[in-house]
Amino acid sequence: MSAGRPASIQVSRKGRKKSSKKEDTLSGLPQENQCSPSVTSFNTCFPLVMDSSLSEEEVCDSDMPLDNRESCFPFQDLPDLCKIKIWSFLKQCDLGRSMLVCRSWHKSISNPQWWNVISLNELPYTCLPRDRNGPTHTEPVCHHCFRKRLFSFSAFLSRLRPIVKKFQFCLDISHPTDQFYTVVERFLLSADLKSLTYADINWKESPSRSNLRTVNEPSQDILYRCRQRQRMFFRMFQDFVNVATQLTTLIMPFDWTEPNVENLCKLVKLENLVLEKYGTYNHTFTQEHMNKLTKSLVHLKKLLLQVSIPTGDSVMRLYQIESASLVVLDVSLCCGFYLQRITTPNLLKLRILPKPLKRNFFQQQTPEMPCMFSVLSVGAAQLKNINGHILEMETIDHPSIELSNLLSTLCWCPKHKTSGGKEMYGM
């Protein structure tokens, strides 16, 4: 500082230098950063439509630069109805990430009606970033972290009370340490399932536990857990039937016990039903169960059965199906199941289990096995598709050579045991 100049002049020059530096700094910032803190704290100003195939050079050379505020409409300025329409296309994981953007998004997305599709197994199976190290964590599927995510998501749903239209899960409800049964029960009590139309409930296995299975698990322990799982499923399914009165599509493993059959028949609005087998054999599956099911579900259009029936000395057990509403029937996954009579005037598509190639199966066959030609011609006159073969101008009464060969592989009667005087299938 020179001695001949006043101190006030020196201070004013310093102030002018500082102010000029601030102006230069502000001039170098984009115009958007000068907005209010509520806008700049979240990067929500992005184009609603973007071509991901364009390169960075093509985007920079376009006529509408992204740094121009007039070229892109800010998402936060959209009407609430437009935001809701956009969020309706997001899955539950994407909705959860979107809730972390800002308070406005969190408030808008925390609406029960936007969480109408709940899938408990769409949560990531990878390790959480903070829990990657430890003896209980495995890659690429970490059951420990999946369980932690599942319980956190379950607590969120219990607070939200969503209005659910589609529900899916694949969890072993009987495992003592996982406690997945409490997760499902909490969901059934908290969620609004009056509008539920689709349910895929696999209650017998957890995919996240595939690499944690015990190799040498005693057979008694397996049998005990199997029966315990059945008892827990009965309680869960009873609560589920009482709240899901509008259900039209149901996919699940089924044990064919009498109480569960009674509960299944209460879902009178079912149109699509897939019943997978539970256990090695379905000892309790009887003709009375089939009759009760088809008579109670008067709106049933598609039915897929998978049962494994112990037949004893005979090869197959004979069953009858009578339904005026059935359009699609698939029993190709059934073992020991044979159609003795079918009364389905509206049936259009049918899949049946082909004959096995083993000799000892035919040696035990009884002569009372009906011919599949007569069974289908009498009971399914409108049939258009048999095991993938499309019936165009032909019928069961007047089949073509290709259809005759197909039905010969499906029929177990003594007449179609041979073809051209030679026994079929190596006999």
BABA-146832 format. One record per residue (C-alpha): residue in three letters; x, y, z; residue number from 1. Coordinates in steps of 0.02 Angstrom, whole numbers. Layout:
BEGIN
+------+--------+--------+--------+------+
: resn :      X :      Y :      Z : resi :
+------+--------+--------+--------+------+
:  ala :      X :      Y :      Z :  NUM :
...
+------+--------+--------+--------+------+
! end
This chain:
BEGIN
+------+--------+--------+--------+------+
: resn :      X :      Y :      Z : resi :
+------+--------+--------+--------+------+
:  met :      0 :      0 :      0 :    1 :
:  ser :     73 :    172 :    -48 :    2 :
:  ala :     79 :    307 :     84 :    3 :
:  gly :      6 :    446 :    -27 :    4 :
:  arg :   -165 :    363 :    -55 :    5 :
:  pro :   -307 :    355 :     70 :    6 :
:  ala :   -358 :    189 :    141 :    7 :
:  ser :   -537 :    209 :     79 :    8 :
:  ile :   -479 :    211 :   -101 :    9 :
:  gln :   -379 :     51 :    -75 :   10 :
:  val :   -529 :    -39 :      0 :   11 :
:  ser :   -643 :     12 :   -141 :   12 :
:  arg :   -524 :    -60 :   -269 :   13 :
:  lys :   -520 :   -226 :   -177 :   14 :
:  gly :   -708 :   -227 :   -172 :   15 :
:  arg :   -717 :   -193 :   -359 :   16 :
:  lys :   -597 :   -339 :   -392 :   17 :
:  lys :   -702 :   -457 :   -286 :   18 :
:  ser :   -864 :   -405 :   -368 :   19 :
:  ser :   -791 :   -425 :   -542 :   20 :
:  lys :   -734 :   -601 :   -497 :   21 :
:  lys :   -909 :   -645 :   -438 :   22 :
:  glu :   -987 :   -578 :   -599 :   23 :
:  asp :   -865 :   -682 :   -703 :   24 :
:  thr :   -907 :   -836 :   -603 :   25 :
:  leu :  -1095 :   -811 :   -620 :   26 :
:  ser :  -1082 :   -776 :   -805 :   27 :
:  gly :   -995 :   -942 :   -833 :   28 :
:  leu :  -1134 :  -1043 :   -751 :   29 :
:  pro :  -1283 :  -1109 :   -852 :   30 :
:  gln :  -1443 :  -1009 :   -840 :   31 :
:  glu :  -1534 :  -1154 :   -753 :   32 :
:  asn :  -1419 :  -1148 :   -601 :   33 :
:  gln :  -1482 :   -975 :   -557 :   34 :
:  cys :  -1655 :  -1042 :   -519 :   35 :
:  ser :  -1728 :  -1069 :   -348 :   36 :
:  pro :  -1648 :  -1203 :   -235 :   37 :
:  ser :  -1804 :  -1310 :   -246 :   38 :
:  val :  -1774 :  -1332 :   -433 :   39 :
:  thr :  -1585 :  -1344 :   -440 :   40 :
:  ser :  -1571 :  -1471 :   -298 :   41 :
:  phe :  -1644 :  -1606 :   -412 :   42 :
:  asn :  -1600 :  -1637 :   -593 :   43 :
:  thr :  -1779 :  -1649 :   -657 :   44 :
:  cys :  -1766 :  -1539 :   -812 :   45 :
:  phe :  -1744 :  -1667 :   -952 :   46 :
:  pro :  -1826 :  -1698 :  -1120 :   47 :
:  leu :  -1979 :  -1809 :  -1109 :   48 :
:  val :  -1934 :  -1897 :  -1272 :   49 :
:  met :  -1755 :  -1940 :  -1319 :   50 :
:  asp :  -1687 :  -2049 :  -1457 :   51 :
:  ser :  -1560 :  -2160 :  -1370 :   52 :
:  ser :  -1484 :  -2212 :  -1537 :   53 :
:  leu :  -1414 :  -2037 :  -1569 :   54 :
:  ser :  -1232 :  -2006 :  -1529 :   55 :
:  glu :  -1168 :  -1857 :  -1430 :   56 :
:  glu :  -1110 :  -1769 :  -1588 :   57 :
:  glu :  -1282 :  -1788 :  -1668 :   58 :
:  val :  -1366 :  -1721 :  -1513 :   59 :
:  cys :  -1248 :  -1570 :  -1507 :   60 :
:  asp :  -1274 :  -1533 :  -1692 :   61 :
:  ser :  -1464 :  -1542 :  -1681 :   62 :
:  asp :  -1571 :  -1388 :  -1709 :   63 :
:  met :  -1639 :  -1395 :  -1531 :   64 :
:  pro :  -1494 :  -1386 :  -1406 :   65 :
:  leu :  -1523 :  -1466 :  -1238 :   66 :
:  asp :  -1451 :  -1318 :  -1142 :   67 :
:  asn :  -1588 :  -1205 :  -1209 :   68 :
:  arg :  -1729 :  -1200 :  -1083 :   69 :
:  glu :  -1859 :  -1165 :  -1216 :   70 :
:  ser :  -1815 :  -1326 :  -1311 :   71 :
:  cys :  -1861 :  -1447 :  -1170 :   72 :
:  phe :  -2015 :  -1440 :  -1060 :   73 :
:  pro :  -1971 :  -1462 :   -876 :   74 :
:  phe :  -2049 :  -1616 :   -799 :   75 :
:  gln :  -2095 :  -1523 :   -640 :   76 :
:  asp :  -2204 :  -1404 :   -743 :   77 :
:  leu :  -2312 :  -1543 :   -812 :   78 :
:  pro :  -2489 :  -1562 :   -747 :   79 :
:  asp :  -2516 :  -1695 :   -616 :   80 :
:  leu :  -2618 :  -1802 :   -734 :   81 :
:  cys :  -2473 :  -1809 :   -858 :   82 :
:  lys :  -2351 :  -1859 :   -721 :   83 :
:  ile :  -2469 :  -1993 :   -660 :   84 :
:  lys :  -2486 :  -2062 :   -837 :   85 :
:  ile :  -2297 :  -2073 :   -855 :   86 :
:  trp :  -2275 :  -2156 :   -686 :   87 :
:  ser :  -2409 :  -2285 :   -729 :   88 :
:  phe :  -2286 :  -2364 :   -854 :   89 :
:  leu :  -2150 :  -2389 :   -722 :   90 :
:  lys :  -2120 :  -2550 :   -627 :   91 :
:  gln :  -2112 :  -2556 :   -439 :   92 :
:  cys :  -1921 :  -2544 :   -429 :   93 :
:  asp :  -1921 :  -2393 :   -545 :   94 :
:  leu :  -2058 :  -2313 :   -442 :   95 :
:  gly :  -1955 :  -2338 :   -286 :   96 :
:  arg :  -1804 :  -2254 :   -365 :   97 :
:  ser :  -1912 :  -2111 :   -428 :   98 :
:  met :  -1974 :  -2077 :   -252 :   99 :
:  leu :  -1795 :  -2030 :   -203 :  100 :
:  val :  -1784 :  -1887 :   -330 :  101 :
:  cys :  -1875 :  -1751 :   -232 :  102 :
:  arg :  -2012 :  -1722 :   -106 :  103 :
:  ser :  -2138 :  -1680 :   -241 :  104 :
:  trp :  -2109 :  -1846 :   -330 :  105 :
:  his :  -2111 :  -1940 :   -166 :  106 :
:  lys :  -2278 :  -1866 :   -121 :  107 :
:  ser :  -2354 :  -1898 :   -292 :  108 :
:  ile :  -2292 :  -2078 :   -308 :  109 :
:  ser :  -2346 :  -2122 :   -130 :  110 :
:  asn :  -2521 :  -2150 :   -195 :  111 :
:  pro :  -2594 :  -2324 :   -165 :  112 :
:  gln :  -2673 :  -2336 :   -336 :  113 :
:  trp :  -2506 :  -2323 :   -430 :  114 :
:  trp :  -2442 :  -2481 :   -343 :  115 :
:  asn :  -2570 :  -2594 :   -425 :  116 :
:  val :  -2442 :  -2725 :   -483 :  117 :
:  ile :  -2345 :  -2805 :   -340 :  118 :
:  ser :  -2212 :  -2936 :   -375 :  119 :
:  leu :  -2111 :  -2985 :   -222 :  120 :
:  asn :  -1981 :  -3075 :   -327 :  121 :
:  glu :  -1938 :  -2928 :   -442 :  122 :
:  leu :  -1826 :  -2856 :   -307 :  123 :
:  pro :  -1639 :  -2867 :   -347 :  124 :
:  tyr :  -1548 :  -3024 :   -291 :  125 :
:  thr :  -1376 :  -2943 :   -286 :  126 :
:  cys :  -1286 :  -2889 :   -128 :  127 :
:  leu :  -1320 :  -2719 :    -55 :  128 :
:  pro :  -1171 :  -2600 :    -74 :  129 :
:  arg :  -1145 :  -2582 :    112 :  130 :
:  asp :  -1158 :  -2771 :    144 :  131 :
:  arg :  -1045 :  -2844 :     10 :  132 :
:  asn :   -917 :  -2911 :    134 :  133 :
:  gly :   -964 :  -3050 :    252 :  134 :
:  pro :   -981 :  -3239 :    265 :  135 :
:  thr :  -1170 :  -3237 :    236 :  136 :
:  his :  -1161 :  -3150 :     67 :  137 :
:  thr :  -1143 :  -3241 :    -98 :  138 :
:  glu :  -1129 :  -3184 :   -278 :  139 :
:  pro :  -1218 :  -3163 :   -397 :  140 :
:  val :  -1373 :  -3210 :   -294 :  141 :
:  cys :  -1372 :  -3154 :   -113 :  142 :
:  his :  -1516 :  -3225 :    -13 :  143 :
:  his :  -1471 :  -3121 :    140 :  144 :
:  cys :  -1485 :  -2955 :     48 :  145 :
:  phe :  -1642 :  -3010 :    -46 :  146 :
:  arg :  -1725 :  -3051 :    119 :  147 :
:  lys :  -1676 :  -2881 :    188 :  148 :
:  arg :  -1749 :  -2794 :     35 :  149 :
:  leu :  -1908 :  -2899 :     46 :  150 :
:  phe :  -1942 :  -2854 :    228 :  151 :
:  ser :  -1910 :  -2670 :    193 :  152 :
:  phe :  -2028 :  -2674 :     44 :  153 :
:  ser :  -2158 :  -2765 :    147 :  154 :
:  ala :  -2152 :  -2631 :    282 :  155 :
:  phe :  -2173 :  -2497 :    148 :  156 :
:  leu :  -2325 :  -2585 :     74 :  157 :
:  ser :  -2406 :  -2606 :    245 :  158 :
:  arg :  -2395 :  -2417 :    270 :  159 :
:  leu :  -2450 :  -2377 :     92 :  160 :
:  arg :  -2598 :  -2500 :     84 :  161 :
:  pro :  -2594 :  -2516 :   -107 :  162 :
:  ile :  -2743 :  -2553 :   -219 :  163 :
:  val :  -2678 :  -2711 :   -304 :  164 :
:  lys :  -2736 :  -2784 :   -470 :  165 :
:  lys :  -2593 :  -2907 :   -499 :  166 :
:  phe :  -2495 :  -3002 :   -367 :  167 :
:  gln :  -2347 :  -3120 :   -387 :  168 :
:  phe :  -2226 :  -3206 :   -271 :  169 :
:  cys :  -2113 :  -3359 :   -268 :  170 :
:  leu :  -2067 :  -3392 :    -86 :  171 :
:  asp :  -2048 :  -3543 :     26 :  172 :
:  ile :  -2171 :  -3498 :    162 :  173 :
:  ser :  -2116 :  -3638 :    279 :  174 :
:  his :  -1931 :  -3601 :    303 :  175 :
:  pro :  -1905 :  -3564 :    489 :  176 :
:  thr :  -1769 :  -3431 :    471 :  177 :
:  asp :  -1836 :  -3338 :    319 :  178 :
:  gln :  -2008 :  -3302 :    393 :  179 :
:  phe :  -2081 :  -3266 :    222 :  180 :
:  tyr :  -2251 :  -3323 :    284 :  181 :
:  thr :  -2264 :  -3167 :    392 :  182 :
:  val :  -2223 :  -3059 :    239 :  183 :
:  val :  -2367 :  -3135 :    139 :  184 :
:  glu :  -2488 :  -3126 :    285 :  185 :
:  arg :  -2444 :  -2944 :    317 :  186 :
:  phe :  -2476 :  -2904 :    134 :  187 :
:  leu :  -2645 :  -2992 :    133 :  188 :
:  leu :  -2699 :  -2895 :    287 :  189 :
:  ser :  -2639 :  -2722 :    232 :  190 :
:  ala :  -2668 :  -2719 :     43 :  191 :
:  asp :  -2833 :  -2684 :    -42 :  192 :
:  leu :  -2867 :  -2841 :   -145 :  193 :
:  lys :  -3046 :  -2805 :   -195 :  194 :
:  ser :  -2987 :  -2764 :   -373 :  195 :
:  leu :  -2863 :  -2909 :   -385 :  196 :
:  thr :  -2887 :  -3004 :   -548 :  197 :
:  tyr :  -2719 :  -3095 :   -572 :  198 :
:  ala :  -2620 :  -3196 :   -445 :  199 :
:  asp :  -2466 :  -3305 :   -467 :  200 :
:  ile :  -2424 :  -3376 :   -295 :  201 :
:  asn :  -2284 :  -3503 :   -287 :  202 :
:  trp :  -2277 :  -3548 :   -103 :  203 :
:  lys :  -2161 :  -3699 :   -111 :  204 :
:  glu :  -1988 :  -3630 :   -159 :  205 :
:  ser :  -1877 :  -3476 :   -152 :  206 :
:  pro :  -1761 :  -3445 :   -302 :  207 :
:  ser :  -1641 :  -3346 :   -194 :  208 :
:  arg :  -1608 :  -3504 :    -92 :  209 :
:  ser :  -1557 :  -3609 :   -242 :  210 :
:  asn :  -1371 :  -3601 :   -197 :  211 :
:  leu :  -1402 :  -3627 :    -11 :  212 :
:  arg :  -1490 :  -3795 :    -17 :  213 :
:  thr :  -1425 :  -3934 :     93 :  214 :
:  val :  -1360 :  -4077 :    -12 :  215 :
:  asn :  -1381 :  -4217 :    115 :  216 :
:  glu :  -1543 :  -4162 :    198 :  217 :
:  pro :  -1628 :  -4310 :    285 :  218 :
:  ser :  -1786 :  -4374 :    204 :  219 :
:  gln :  -1883 :  -4359 :    367 :  220 :
:  asp :  -1843 :  -4173 :    376 :  221 :
:  ile :  -1899 :  -4150 :    196 :  222 :
:  leu :  -2063 :  -4239 :    231 :  223 :
:  tyr :  -2092 :  -4138 :    389 :  224 :
:  arg :  -2064 :  -3973 :    301 :  225 :
:  cys :  -2176 :  -4028 :    158 :  226 :
:  arg :  -2320 :  -4061 :    276 :  227 :
:  gln :  -2287 :  -3904 :    375 :  228 :
:  arg :  -2289 :  -3804 :    214 :  229 :
:  gln :  -2459 :  -3879 :    171 :  230 :
:  arg :  -2532 :  -3826 :    338 :  231 :
:  met :  -2466 :  -3650 :    319 :  232 :
:  phe :  -2532 :  -3640 :    141 :  233 :
:  phe :  -2705 :  -3689 :    201 :  234 :
:  arg :  -2710 :  -3542 :    322 :  235 :
:  met :  -2638 :  -3422 :    193 :  236 :
:  phe :  -2752 :  -3479 :     52 :  237 :
:  gln :  -2905 :  -3465 :    163 :  238 :
:  asp :  -2866 :  -3283 :    201 :  239 :
:  phe :  -2825 :  -3252 :     17 :  240 :
:  val :  -2992 :  -3321 :    -44 :  241 :
:  asn :  -3089 :  -3213 :     78 :  242 :
:  val :  -3015 :  -3050 :     10 :  243 :
:  ala :  -2983 :  -3089 :   -175 :  244 :
:  thr :  -3163 :  -3108 :   -229 :  245 :
:  gln :  -3140 :  -3036 :   -404 :  246 :
:  leu :  -2997 :  -3151 :   -456 :  247 :
:  thr :  -3002 :  -3210 :   -638 :  248 :
:  thr :  -2828 :  -3287 :   -661 :  249 :
:  leu :  -2741 :  -3399 :   -534 :  250 :
:  ile :  -2575 :  -3492 :   -548 :  251 :
:  met :  -2510 :  -3594 :   -402 :  252 :
:  pro :  -2452 :  -3765 :   -341 :  253 :
:  phe :  -2597 :  -3864 :   -269 :  254 :
:  asp :  -2604 :  -4013 :   -150 :  255 :
:  trp :  -2787 :  -4065 :   -182 :  256 :
:  thr :  -2833 :  -4083 :      1 :  257 :
:  glu :  -3018 :  -4069 :     39 :  258 :
:  pro :  -3012 :  -3900 :    131 :  259 :
:  asn :  -2908 :  -3819 :     -6 :  260 :
:  val :  -3025 :  -3885 :   -141 :  261 :
:  glu :  -3171 :  -3807 :    -46 :  262 :
:  asn :  -3080 :  -3640 :    -39 :  263 :
:  leu :  -3035 :  -3648 :   -224 :  264 :
:  cys :  -3216 :  -3676 :   -272 :  265 :
:  lys :  -3262 :  -3512 :   -187 :  266 :
:  leu :  -3170 :  -3413 :   -323 :  267 :
:  val :  -3321 :  -3422 :   -437 :  268 :
:  lys :  -3259 :  -3287 :   -557 :  269 :
:  leu :  -3104 :  -3382 :   -611 :  270 :
:  glu :  -3076 :  -3390 :   -799 :  271 :
:  asn :  -2896 :  -3451 :   -809 :  272 :
:  leu :  -2830 :  -3582 :   -688 :  273 :
:  val :  -2659 :  -3665 :   -681 :  274 :
:  leu :  -2635 :  -3795 :   -545 :  275 :
:  glu :  -2459 :  -3865 :   -532 :  276 :
:  lys :  -2420 :  -4020 :   -435 :  277 :
:  tyr :  -2355 :  -4015 :   -257 :  278 :
:  gly :  -2247 :  -4158 :   -198 :  279 :
:  thr :  -2201 :  -4317 :   -290 :  280 :
:  tyr :  -2378 :  -4389 :   -301 :  281 :
:  asn :  -2551 :  -4315 :   -281 :  282 :
:  his :  -2631 :  -4455 :   -181 :  283 :
:  thr :  -2787 :  -4356 :   -139 :  284 :
:  phe :  -2837 :  -4309 :   -318 :  285 :
:  thr :  -3003 :  -4395 :   -358 :  286 :
:  gln :  -3144 :  -4385 :   -483 :  287 :
:  glu :  -3253 :  -4301 :   -350 :  288 :
:  his :  -3128 :  -4158 :   -340 :  289 :
:  met :  -3133 :  -4135 :   -529 :  290 :
:  asn :  -3324 :  -4136 :   -531 :  291 :
:  lys :  -3334 :  -4011 :   -390 :  292 :
:  leu :  -3208 :  -3896 :   -474 :  293 :
:  thr :  -3292 :  -3892 :   -645 :  294 :
:  lys :  -3467 :  -3870 :   -572 :  295 :
:  ser :  -3417 :  -3728 :   -456 :  296 :
:  leu :  -3311 :  -3630 :   -581 :  297 :
:  val :  -3444 :  -3596 :   -710 :  298 :
:  his :  -3343 :  -3458 :   -796 :  299 :
:  leu :  -3184 :  -3561 :   -816 :  300 :
:  lys :  -3114 :  -3548 :   -993 :  301 :
:  lys :  -2933 :  -3609 :   -978 :  302 :
:  leu :  -2876 :  -3751 :   -867 :  303 :
:  leu :  -2701 :  -3823 :   -852 :  304 :
:  leu :  -2678 :  -3971 :   -736 :  305 :
:  gln :  -2517 :  -4052 :   -676 :  306 :
:  val :  -2546 :  -4202 :   -565 :  307 :
:  ser :  -2444 :  -4358 :   -534 :  308 :
:  ile :  -2558 :  -4501 :   -483 :  309 :
:  pro :  -2496 :  -4665 :   -409 :  310 :
:  thr :  -2582 :  -4797 :   -516 :  311 :
:  gly :  -2526 :  -4957 :   -432 :  312 :
:  asp :  -2544 :  -5108 :   -547 :  313 :
:  ser :  -2628 :  -5012 :   -689 :  314 :
:  val :  -2546 :  -4887 :   -803 :  315 :
:  met :  -2675 :  -4748 :   -799 :  316 :
:  arg :  -2823 :  -4688 :   -697 :  317 :
:  leu :  -2981 :  -4642 :   -793 :  318 :
:  tyr :  -3059 :  -4470 :   -767 :  319 :
:  gln :  -3206 :  -4374 :   -837 :  320 :
:  ile :  -3217 :  -4187 :   -871 :  321 :
:  glu :  -3381 :  -4097 :   -896 :  322 :
:  ser :  -3385 :  -3909 :   -921 :  323 :
:  ala :  -3493 :  -3798 :  -1033 :  324 :
:  ser :  -3375 :  -3649 :  -1022 :  325 :
:  leu :  -3205 :  -3731 :  -1049 :  326 :
:  val :  -3113 :  -3672 :  -1206 :  327 :
:  val :  -2933 :  -3729 :  -1175 :  328 :
:  leu :  -2885 :  -3889 :  -1083 :  329 :
:  asp :  -2705 :  -3943 :  -1052 :  330 :
:  val :  -2672 :  -4108 :   -963 :  331 :
:  ser :  -2509 :  -4146 :  -1052 :  332 :
:  leu :  -2409 :  -4129 :   -889 :  333 :
:  cys :  -2514 :  -4258 :   -796 :  334 :
:  cys :  -2445 :  -4430 :   -756 :  335 :
:  gly :  -2567 :  -4574 :   -733 :  336 :
:  phe :  -2712 :  -4468 :   -801 :  337 :
:  tyr :  -2820 :  -4526 :   -947 :  338 :
:  leu :  -2981 :  -4451 :  -1017 :  339 :
:  gln :  -3120 :  -4580 :  -1008 :  340 :
:  arg :  -3256 :  -4456 :  -1057 :  341 :
:  ile :  -3258 :  -4272 :  -1096 :  342 :
:  thr :  -3411 :  -4160 :  -1112 :  343 :
:  thr :  -3350 :  -3990 :  -1169 :  344 :
:  pro :  -3456 :  -3920 :  -1311 :  345 :
:  asn :  -3354 :  -3759 :  -1323 :  346 :
:  leu :  -3180 :  -3836 :  -1312 :  347 :
:  leu :  -3064 :  -3770 :  -1449 :  348 :
:  lys :  -2889 :  -3818 :  -1393 :  349 :
:  leu :  -2830 :  -3979 :  -1310 :  350 :
:  arg :  -2662 :  -4048 :  -1256 :  351 :
:  ile :  -2643 :  -4229 :  -1198 :  352 :
:  leu :  -2496 :  -4331 :  -1137 :  353 :
:  pro :  -2429 :  -4445 :  -1276 :  354 :
:  lys :  -2402 :  -4630 :  -1249 :  355 :
:  pro :  -2235 :  -4679 :  -1169 :  356 :
:  leu :  -2106 :  -4781 :  -1262 :  357 :
:  lys :  -2078 :  -4911 :  -1127 :  358 :
:  arg :  -2137 :  -5090 :  -1153 :  359 :
:  asn :  -2186 :  -5126 :   -972 :  360 :
:  phe :  -2317 :  -4988 :   -975 :  361 :
:  phe :  -2416 :  -5078 :  -1109 :  362 :
:  gln :  -2397 :  -5247 :  -1027 :  363 :
:  gln :  -2495 :  -5180 :   -876 :  364 :
:  gln :  -2629 :  -5094 :   -980 :  365 :
:  thr :  -2809 :  -5144 :   -948 :  366 :
:  pro :  -2928 :  -5179 :  -1095 :  367 :
:  glu :  -3057 :  -5052 :  -1034 :  368 :
:  met :  -2956 :  -4903 :  -1100 :  369 :
:  pro :  -3074 :  -4802 :  -1212 :  370 :
:  cys :  -3027 :  -4747 :  -1386 :  371 :
:  met :  -2975 :  -4565 :  -1398 :  372 :
:  phe :  -3060 :  -4550 :  -1568 :  373 :
:  ser :  -3232 :  -4584 :  -1495 :  374 :
:  val :  -3200 :  -4483 :  -1336 :  375 :
:  leu :  -3158 :  -4324 :  -1433 :  376 :
:  ser :  -3285 :  -4346 :  -1573 :  377 :
:  val :  -3428 :  -4360 :  -1449 :  378 :
:  gly :  -3375 :  -4238 :  -1314 :  379 :
:  ala :  -3276 :  -4102 :  -1407 :  380 :
:  ala :  -3360 :  -4072 :  -1573 :  381 :
:  gln :  -3293 :  -3894 :  -1591 :  382 :
:  leu :  -3110 :  -3942 :  -1566 :  383 :
:  lys :  -2988 :  -3844 :  -1675 :  384 :
:  asn :  -2817 :  -3885 :  -1604 :  385 :
:  ile :  -2747 :  -4049 :  -1535 :  386 :
:  asn :  -2569 :  -4047 :  -1468 :  387 :
:  gly :  -2524 :  -3906 :  -1587 :  388 :
:  his :  -2607 :  -3984 :  -1740 :  389 :
:  ile :  -2733 :  -3863 :  -1814 :  390 :
:  leu :  -2893 :  -3938 :  -1881 :  391 :
:  glu :  -2940 :  -3840 :  -2037 :  392 :
:  met :  -3061 :  -3937 :  -2148 :  393 :
:  glu :  -3045 :  -4104 :  -2060 :  394 :
:  thr :  -3140 :  -4170 :  -1910 :  395 :
:  ile :  -3115 :  -4308 :  -1784 :  396 :
:  asp :  -3244 :  -4416 :  -1875 :  397 :
:  his :  -3155 :  -4391 :  -2042 :  398 :
:  pro :  -2972 :  -4364 :  -1999 :  399 :
:  ser :  -2828 :  -4343 :  -2117 :  400 :
:  ile :  -2677 :  -4457 :  -2117 :  401 :
:  glu :  -2578 :  -4334 :  -2011 :  402 :
:  leu :  -2718 :  -4317 :  -1883 :  403 :
:  ser :  -2740 :  -4507 :  -1878 :  404 :
:  asn :  -2556 :  -4530 :  -1840 :  405 :
:  leu :  -2565 :  -4397 :  -1705 :  406 :
:  leu :  -2716 :  -4476 :  -1620 :  407 :
:  ser :  -2631 :  -4645 :  -1628 :  408 :
:  thr :  -2491 :  -4576 :  -1519 :  409 :
:  leu :  -2620 :  -4512 :  -1394 :  410 :
:  cys :  -2740 :  -4659 :  -1388 :  411 :
:  trp :  -2710 :  -4803 :  -1267 :  412 :
:  cys :  -2846 :  -4920 :  -1329 :  413 :
:  pro :  -2800 :  -5094 :  -1395 :  414 :
:  lys :  -2854 :  -5043 :  -1571 :  415 :
:  his :  -2718 :  -4911 :  -1586 :  416 :
:  lys :  -2587 :  -5015 :  -1500 :  417 :
:  thr :  -2531 :  -5077 :  -1671 :  418 :
:  ser :  -2520 :  -4992 :  -1840 :  419 :
:  gly :  -2523 :  -5093 :  -2002 :  420 :
:  gly :  -2510 :  -5259 :  -1910 :  421 :
:  lys :  -2348 :  -5208 :  -1822 :  422 :
:  glu :  -2341 :  -5157 :  -1642 :  423 :
:  met :  -2294 :  -4977 :  -1614 :  424 :
:  tyr :  -2157 :  -4901 :  -1505 :  425 :
:  gly :  -2039 :  -5048 :  -1506 :  426 :
:  met :  -2162 :  -5178 :  -1443 :  427 :
+------+--------+--------+--------+------+
! end
